[in-house]
């Protein structure tokens, strides 16, 4: 348990949390398996909020396989104390050709406010974990490092178990992160020449934010595939989120291939916000060289932009200005910008396509440049599976 500077507990303290199952990055970021079963608790001051997600087994390509994942986040309050908690549990994992195996991997992160200050709690449980056939205790100390070496080859990877990071950000947000299993393949090793990846299994993050009149919200991603029979799911790639009290975050992918469902030559996302007057939240997601469903949908470039702005307590101004398509083609035919309005729908070959999909509330806007819903099994995907390309959302929320 890690103490932090004391803060007065009360209903104005905000909650934020997220969790996911698996994530794989190439060292040069030329490919990426986005976080599976991603779940989040947006900036809020309301206790009793809960969210849950799950995904079926994940095929991580040459890196290995991971079983089904269940993730949860929640906020709570009792007496003068408040807390936010996140959990991630992933079944049956095998990595690097069976070098690393586990029956179940669980990560938990919790932060709470008490009369004595803000505190963090972290826990990892790695059931039946083996590395090179050697059994490892299910619960190990924080940031336990294990070097993996093969006979005649030498060191190939570093494994970090029960990885923990607790910090207070410059804006006063107190957060803790637990990563149950973190594998770094050494780039100069023999194995690194084949894999050269950074793998996380089981990540949970929990945060408390200091008192604020309101909060910024928003997130963006390049691609996401949800197969509604849960046999496969690709989590959001190049994911970014707007910090609750302002700041910036960015992500990028040099190229990506989601098993032939969607390909892109590159993607970049950015989220930024300012909690001053005016308060502003802006998110953008841009992709190049997009190819969906074996060439049914192609584009040289796609960009979504979502902006929310509020001045002096007035109404929240919402905009998708900057969103665009470059040389969009569907079924080989070019779709002109003049033919694309908000929520333009096109049905072709058993696929329901929505272009420039926009959803608004009084305080938020969501822009999805391409949403595809499969209506026929001819494309090799379960009916009602959904593919989202270039997603951006932005909001300015009262502290409720």
C-alpha positions in Angstrom: 0.0 0.0 0.0 1.5 3.3 -1.1 0.5 6.5 0.7 0.1 9.8 -1.1 -0.3 13.3 0.0 -3.4 13.9 2.0 -6.5 15.3 0.4 -9.9 16.0 1.7 -12.4 13.2 0.9 -15.7 14.3 -0.4 -18.3 13.9 -3.2 -16.2 16.2 -5.6 -13.4 13.7 -5.9 -13.4 12.1 -9.4 -13.1 8.5 -10.5 -11.3 7.1 -13.6 -10.2 3.6 -14.4 -9.5 1.2 -17.3 -8.5 -2.5 -17.8 -7.7 -4.8 -20.7 -6.5 -8.4 -21.3 -3.8 -8.5 -23.8 -1.7 -6.1 -26.0 1.2 -6.7 -28.3 3.5 -4.1 -29.9 6.3 -4.7 -32.3 9.4 -2.8 -31.1 9.4 -0.7 -34.3 5.6 -0.4 -34.0 5.1 -1.8 -37.5 2.2 -3.9 -36.2 0.1 -4.1 -33.1 -2.6 -6.2 -31.4 -4.8 -3.7 -29.7 -6.0 -4.2 -26.2 -8.6 -7.0 -25.8 -11.7 -6.7 -23.7 -10.9 -3.0 -23.1 -13.2 -1.4 -20.5 -13.1 2.1 -19.0 -14.8 4.3 -16.4 -14.9 7.8 -17.8 -14.2 10.8 -15.6 -17.1 11.0 -13.1 -17.7 11.9 -9.5 -20.6 9.4 -9.2 -20.0 6.4 -6.9 -21.7 3.1 -7.8 -20.7 3.2 -11.4 -19.8 -0.2 -12.9 -18.7 -1.5 -16.3 -17.7 -4.9 -17.6 -16.3 -6.3 -20.9 -15.2 -9.7 -22.1 -13.6 -11.3 -25.2 -13.0 -14.8 -26.5 -9.6 -16.4 -26.9 -7.1 -14.1 -28.7 -4.7 -15.3 -31.4 -1.5 -13.2 -31.0 0.1 -14.5 -34.1 3.6 -15.8 -33.8 3.7 -14.4 -30.2 1.3 -17.0 -29.0 -2.3 -17.3 -27.7 -4.3 -16.1 -24.8 -7.7 -17.4 -23.5 -10.9 -15.6 -22.8 -10.7 -12.3 -20.9 -13.1 -10.6 -18.4 -12.5 -7.1 -17.3 -14.3 -4.8 -14.8 -14.2 -1.3 -13.4 -16.2 0.3 -10.7 -16.4 3.3 -8.3 -17.6 3.2 -4.7 -18.1 5.3 -1.6 -18.3 4.6 2.1 -18.3 7.1 4.9 -15.6 9.7 4.2 -13.8 7.4 1.7 -14.0 6.9 -2.0 -12.4 4.3 -4.3 -12.1 3.2 -7.9 -11.0 -0.3 -8.8 -10.3 -2.3 -12.0 -9.6 -6.0 -12.7 -8.5 -8.1 -15.6 -8.5 -11.9 -15.8 -7.2 -13.8 -18.8 -7.4 -17.6 -19.1 -5.0 -20.1 -20.6 -2.0 -18.2 -22.0 0.9 -19.6 -24.0 3.7 -17.3 -25.3 6.8 -17.7 -27.4 6.2 -21.2 -28.4 5.3 -22.4 -24.9 8.3 -20.8 -23.2 5.8 -19.0 -21.0 2.5 -20.6 -19.9 -0.2 -19.8 -17.4 -3.6 -21.2 -16.5 -5.0 -17.8 -15.6 -3.6 -14.3 -15.2 -5.3 -11.7 -13.0 -4.4 -8.1 -12.4 -6.1 -5.7 -9.9 -5.6 -2.0 -9.2 -7.4 0.1 -6.6 -7.0 3.7 -5.3 -8.9 5.1 -2.4 -9.2 8.3 -0.5 -9.2 8.1 3.3 -8.8 10.6 6.2 -5.1 9.6 6.1 -4.6 10.4 2.4 -4.9 8.7 -1.0 -3.6 5.1 -1.1 -3.0 2.5 -3.8 -3.5 -1.3 -3.7 -2.1 -3.6 -6.3 -2.4 -7.4 -6.8 -1.4 -9.9 -9.4 -2.2 -13.7 -9.5 -0.5 -15.9 -12.1 -2.0 -19.3 -11.7 0.2 -22.3 -12.7 2.7 -20.0 -14.3 5.8 -21.7 -15.8 8.8 -20.2 -17.6 10.9 -22.7 -19.5 9.1 -25.4 -17.6 9.9 -24.0 -14.2 7.0 -23.3 -11.9 6.7 -19.8 -10.6 4.7 -18.8 -7.5 1.3 -17.5 -8.2 1.8 -14.3 -6.2 5.3 -12.7 -6.3 6.6 -9.4 -5.1 6.1 -6.1 -7.0 8.2 -5.8 -10.2 9.7 -9.2 -10.1 12.1 -9.6 -13.1 13.1 -12.9 -14.6 15.7 -13.2 -17.4 14.8 -15.9 -20.0 17.8 -17.7 -21.5 17.9 -20.7 -23.9 20.9 -23.1 -24.0 23.3 -22.3 -26.7 21.4 -19.1 -27.5 21.6 -16.9 -24.4 19.2 -14.4 -23.1 16.2 -13.9 -25.3 13.7 -12.0 -23.1 12.9 -10.2 -19.9 9.7 -11.0 -18.0 8.3 -8.7 -15.4 5.7 -10.1 -13.0 3.3 -8.1 -10.9 4.6 -4.9 -12.5 3.3 -1.9 -10.4 3.5 1.9 -11.0 2.0 4.4 -8.6 2.3 8.2 -9.1 0.7 11.6 -8.6 0.5 13.5 -11.9 1.3 17.2 -12.2 -2.5 18.0 -12.3 -3.0 16.2 -8.9 -4.5 13.0 -10.3 -3.4 10.0 -8.2 -3.1 6.7 -10.2 -1.8 3.2 -9.9 -1.3 0.6 -12.6 -0.9 -3.2 -12.3 0.5 -5.3 -15.2 0.4 -9.0 -14.2 2.7 -10.2 -17.0 5.0 -8.1 -19.1 7.3 -9.7 -21.6 10.0 -7.8 -23.4 11.8 -9.8 -26.1 15.4 -8.6 -26.3 15.9 -6.9 -29.7 19.5 -8.2 -30.2 18.7 -11.8 -29.2 18.2 -14.7 -31.7 14.5 -14.7 -30.8 14.2 -11.0 -31.1 15.1 -11.2 -34.7 11.9 -13.2 -35.2 9.5 -11.6 -32.7 11.0 -8.3 -31.4 7.8 -7.6 -29.4 6.5 -6.1 -26.2 3.6 -8.1 -24.7 1.4 -7.3 -21.7 -1.2 -9.7 -20.3 -3.5 -8.4 -17.6 -3.4 -4.6 -17.1 -5.5 -2.7 -14.6 -5.4 1.0 -13.9 -7.3 3.1 -11.3 -7.3 6.8 -10.7 -8.7 9.5 -8.4 -8.8 13.1 -9.6 -8.8 16.2 -7.3 -11.9 18.3 -7.0 -13.0 20.0 -10.2 -16.0 21.9 -11.5 -16.2 19.6 -14.5 -14.1 17.1 -16.5 -12.9 16.6 -20.0 -13.6 13.4 -21.9 -12.9 11.7 -25.2 -10.9 8.9 -26.8 -9.8 7.8 -30.3 -8.7 4.7 -32.1 -7.7 3.6 -35.6 -9.5 0.2 -35.9 -11.7 -2.1 -33.8 -13.3 -5.3 -34.8 -16.1 -6.9 -32.7 -17.3 -10.3 -33.8 -20.6 -10.7 -32.0 -20.3 -14.5 -31.5 -17.2 -13.6 -29.4 -15.0 -16.1 -31.3 -12.5 -13.3 -32.2 -12.2 -9.7 -31.2 -9.6 -7.1 -32.1 -9.5 -4.4 -29.5 -9.0 -0.7 -30.3 -5.7 -0.1 -32.0 -3.6 3.1 -31.6 -5.8 4.0 -28.6 -5.7 7.4 -27.0 -7.8 9.2 -24.3 -8.2 12.8 -23.2 -6.9 13.3 -19.6 -9.7 14.2 -17.3 -8.1 17.5 -16.2 -6.4 18.4 -19.4 -3.2 17.4 -21.2 -2.2 15.4 -24.3 -1.7 11.9 -25.4 -0.8 10.3 -28.8 -0.3 7.0 -30.4 0.7 5.6 -33.7 1.0 2.3 -35.7 3.3 2.1 -38.7 1.1 -0.6 -40.3 -1.4 -3.2 -39.2 -3.3 -6.2 -40.5 -6.3 -7.5 -38.6 -6.3 -11.0 -40.1 -7.4 -9.8 -43.5 -10.5 -8.0 -42.1 -8.8 -4.6 -42.2 -5.4 -3.4 -43.3 -3.8 0.0 -43.0 -0.3 1.3 -44.0 -0.2 3.5 -41.0 -2.3 5.2 -38.3 -1.9 8.1 -35.9 -4.2 9.3 -33.1 -4.0 12.3 -30.8 -6.1 13.5 -27.8 -5.7 16.9 -26.2 -7.6 18.9 -23.7 -7.6 22.1 -21.7 -9.7 22.6 -18.5 -9.4 26.4 -18.6 -11.8 29.0 -20.0 -12.7 28.0 -22.6 -12.6 24.3 -21.7 -11.7 22.2 -24.8 -11.4 18.5 -25.7 -10.2 17.5 -29.2 -9.5 14.0 -30.6 -8.3 12.9 -34.0 -7.7 9.5 -35.6 -6.0 9.3 -39.0 -5.2 6.3 -41.2 -3.4 5.8 -44.5 -3.7 3.1 -47.1 -6.9 1.5 -45.8 -8.2 -1.8 -47.2 -11.3 -3.5 -45.7 -12.8 -6.9 -46.5 -10.4 -7.9 -49.2 -10.7 -4.6 -51.1 -14.4 -4.0 -50.9 -13.7 -0.7 -49.2 -10.4 1.2 -49.8 -9.1 4.7 -49.2 -5.8 6.5 -49.5 -6.5 8.3 -46.2 -9.3 8.6 -43.6 -9.4 11.1 -40.7 -12.0 11.7 -38.0 -11.9 14.7 -35.7 -14.2 15.4 -32.7 -14.1 18.6 -30.8 -16.0 19.8 -27.7 -15.6 23.4 -26.4 -17.3 25.4 -23.6 -16.8 29.0 -22.7 -17.8 30.7 -19.4 -20.3 28.1 -18.4 -22.2 28.4 -21.7 -23.4 25.6 -23.9 -20.9 23.0 -25.2 -20.1 23.6 -28.8 -19.5 20.4 -30.8 -17.8 19.9 -34.2 -16.5 17.3 -36.5 -14.6 19.8 -38.6 -11.4 18.3 -40.1 -12.9 14.9 -40.7 -12.3 13.7 -44.3 -11.9 10.9 -46.8 -9.3 10.8 -49.5 -10.0 8.7 -52.6 -12.7 6.5 -50.9 -13.9 3.6 -53.1 -16.6 1.1 -52.3 -16.9 -1.9 -54.6 -14.4 -0.3 -56.9 -16.4 2.9 -57.4 -15.2 6.2 -56.1 -17.4 7.9 -53.5 -17.2 11.7 -53.8 -17.1 14.0 -50.8 -20.3 15.7 -52.1 -22.1 12.3 -51.7 -21.1 11.9 -48.1 -23.1 13.7 -45.5 -23.5 12.8 -41.8 -24.6 9.2 -41.3 -24.5 8.2 -45.0 -25.5 4.6 -45.4 -24.6 2.3 -48.2 -25.5 -1.4 -48.5 -23.4 -3.6 -50.8 -22.7 -7.3 -51.0 -24.2 -8.2 -47.7 -22.5 -5.3 -45.8 -24.1 -2.3 -44.2 -21.7 0.6 -44.4 -22.2 3.9 -42.5 -19.9 6.8 -43.5 -19.2 9.8 -41.4 -21.3 8.4 -38.5 -22.0 11.2 -36.0 -23.7 10.9 -32.6 -24.2 13.9 -30.4 -25.6 14.7 -27.0 -25.7 18.1 -25.3 -22.1 17.7 -24.1 -20.4 15.1 -26.4 -19.8 14.1 -30.0 -18.7 10.8 -31.5 -17.4 10.5 -35.1 -16.8 7.1 -36.7 -15.7 7.7 -40.3 -16.5 4.1 -41.4 -18.7 1.6 -39.6 -19.3 -1.8 -41.2 -21.9 -4.2 -40.0 -21.8 -7.7 -41.6 -25.2 -8.8 -42.8 -24.2 -11.9 -44.7 -21.7 -14.7 -43.7 -20.1 -14.5 -47.2 -17.3 -12.3 -45.9 -16.1 -15.0 -43.4 -17.4 -13.1 -40.4 -20.4 -13.8 -38.2 -23.5 -11.9 -39.1 -23.8 -8.6 -37.1 -20.1 -8.4 -36.6 -18.9 -4.8 -36.6 -15.8 -3.1 -37.9 -15.0 0.5 -36.9 -12.4 2.6 -38.7 -11.2 6.0 -37.5 -13.1 6.7 -34.3 -12.9 10.0 -32.3 -15.1 11.2 -29.4 -14.9 14.4 -27.3 -16.9 15.7 -24.4 -17.0 18.3 -21.6 -18.9 16.9 -18.6 -20.1 18.4 -15.4 -18.8 16.9 -12.1 -21.7 14.5 -11.6 
